[in-house]
Amino acid sequence: MDSEKLAKTFSSLEATNHKKIKYFIQVNIADEQQKNGISITETNQFIKYCIQDLKLNIIGLMCIPPMAGDPSQYFKSLAKIAISNNLKELSMGMSNDYECAIKNGATFVRIGSKIFSSD
């Protein structure tokens, strides 16, 4: 989930369908213009809003770090935000950086191209 509008939509759908879903909040961990996600400065407030006001079951955070450079600093930053908000799950790391993500606390990784690519 990456916006207040989407959070409100999910909250409404849950109420209508009497069903609770588990969610990750997407954080734009490097404040990149081309990527979606909640800015780091707004993340704590957004988490509280989703949990307290909308009663959504936020289980963790997710991010996609910049392609260039060492992603460790971004993974560590996301882990700190999760800890400070008592969130247990971290979805970070893709086929090119999943090992680094696991070393930095990832509980979920997205490795589709590693599995499905013919390279």
KAGISUL-V963326 format. One line per field, one symbol per residue. phi: phi as a letter, one per 20 degrees, with the letter a starting at -180 (. if undefined). psi: psi as a letter, one per 30 degrees, with the letter a starting at -180 (. if undefined). A space follows every 50 residues. Layout:
phi = ???
psi = ???
This chain:
phi = .cbfgfffffffffffelcddecdeedefdlegedepffgfdfgffgfgf feeeleeedaccbcfgfenefgffffffffffffdldedcdbocgebfff fffdofdccdcgffeefef
psi = kgleeeeeeeeeeeeefhkklkkkkkkifghkefkllkleffeeeeeeee eeefhkijfallljlkekakfeeeeeeeeeeeefghkfkjjkkaefgeee eefggkfkljhefeefkg.
